[in-house]
């Protein structure tokens, strides 16, 4: 018995990050091959979810519970329980979806750009977040023109390039033609 029905988008070009996250959670709970260290609630549990959620209350940000433990969501004790690899994967995919959505607002032709440029843009947006990414105005201009040498120059001329270490060097390599220098 499934916890809930998956909903798949009908428009192939649109990916709702919230629906993607829900589908991933439902797949996770309905999977017969769960992580051994993360047991699934009994199949009768969905009937009890609402009561427990009501007692716990929801918080989208970390807070200290009455036991002085860092908690999030509906009473998730992050301090003692942490998150499973599957939960981390779900959050990562959701955050990548947000990064792509934010980029699409800046680059309407994002899905038509060359793959190395898209890869660099997604990684940088994921790493920096929208407010910091927007400050890279000359880099954004170069990316809109798909001018890889100018993108590389702007990346290298930033404090970000040094702060993120190997990440920036690998991203520059993606934009560098085979045999070129970085």
N, C-alpha and C positions, 0 to 999 in steps of 0.2 A: 504494500500500500504506500503510495507517494504522500509526502507531506502536503504538497500543493502541485498544481499543474504548471509546467513550464510555459512561458509565452515567448515565442520567437517573432522578431520583427518581420513585417512583410516587405518593407523597403530595404533592399540589400545595402544601400549606401548609407543608411542611417543606423547608428548604434547608440541606443539609449544606455548610458552608463549605469543608471539605476536598474534597468531591466536586466542588463548583462550581469550585474552583481547579484540580483535576485535569482537569475537562472543558475549562476555558479553556486549559490548557497543551496538551492534545491537539488542540483546535481550532487553536491557534496553530501547532503543528508540522505539522499536516496541511493548513494553509491554502495555497492556491496563490498568494495575494496577500500575501506576507510583506513587512515593511519591507525596503527594499533594503539598509539598513545592518546588517541582522541576518540573516546567512545561516543556513539550516537545515543541520544535519548531514546527511551523505549518508544515503540510505535504508538503507544497511547498518549505520549507526552504532548502532542499538539493541542489536545483539549485543555491542558493545564498551563500552556504558555501564557495566555492572557492574564491569568491570576498572578503568576510570578512576575510578569512584566509590570502589572499594576503595583505590586508591593515594592519592587525595586525602583521604579521610575526610570526614565531615559535621560541620559546625558551624552551628547555627542563629543564632549570634551572631558579630559581627565579631571577627576575630583578625588578628594580624600573621603572615604566612606567613614561611618561611625567607628569602625575598627582601625582607622588611620591607615588604610591601604589605598594605593592608587587604583582607581576604578574607572570604567568607561562603559558606555552603552547601557544595558539593563543589568547593572550590578556585576560586570565582568571584572574580577580582581586581577588586574594586569600584573601587579607586583608579585603575586604568588603563582598565578597560572600562566601568565604570558600569553602567547598566541601559538597556534600550531602552524606548521609550514603551509597547510592548506589555507588557513585564514590569512597568512601573510601573502600568499599567492592571490587570493581574492582581493585584498586591499591593493596590492601592486597593480593588478589588472584594472581595477577601478580608477586608480590614480593615473595610469597610462591613458585611460579613456578620457579623463579630465584634461590631461595635457594635450591630447589630440584635438579635443573640442576647443580648448583655448587657442591652439595654433590655427585652427580653421577660421577663427575670428580675425586673425591677423593676416593669414595667407588663404584667401578664398580658393586658390588653385592648388592647395596643399597636396591633394591626392593625384595631381598631374605632374608634380615635381619629380625630379630624378630620385631614385631610391636612396642614394647616399645622403642627399640633402635632407630628405624627409627623416631619415634615421638620426642625423645630427640634430635637427630641429626638435624632434620628439624627446631625445635624451636631454638636451639642454633645457627644454621647458619643464620636463619632469624634475630635473636637478634644481633649477632655479626657482620655479614657480612663476606665475604670470607677472606679478609686479616687478620682480628683478629682471625677467626676460625683456619686458617692454623698455627697459633703460638702454638696451643694446640697439639703439636706433640705426646706426650705420650698418651694423651686422644684419639687422632686419631688412634694410634697404638692399643690401648685397644679396640676401637670400631671395628677396622678391624678384631680383634680376637673374637669380640662379648663377651668380658670379662667384664661383668657388674660390678663386684667388683672393678676392676682396673679403669673402667670409672668413677665410683663414687669417688674413691680416687683422681683421677686427677681433677675432678670437684671441690671437696671440698678443694683441695690444691691450688686453683687459686683465684686471686683477684676478678675475675668475679663472683664467688660464693657469695661473700659478696655484691658486687655492685648491683646485680639484686634481692636481697632479697628473697621473697617467691618463685619466679620463679625457682631458682636453687633448692630449697628444694623440690618443687613439681616434678621437673624433676628427682631428686635423688629417690624420692618415686616410680616413674614409673619403675626405674631400680632395685628396692629392692624387693626381693621375699616376698610374703604375710607373715606377721608375723616377718619379718626381722627388723633390726634396721638401721637407716640412719646415 
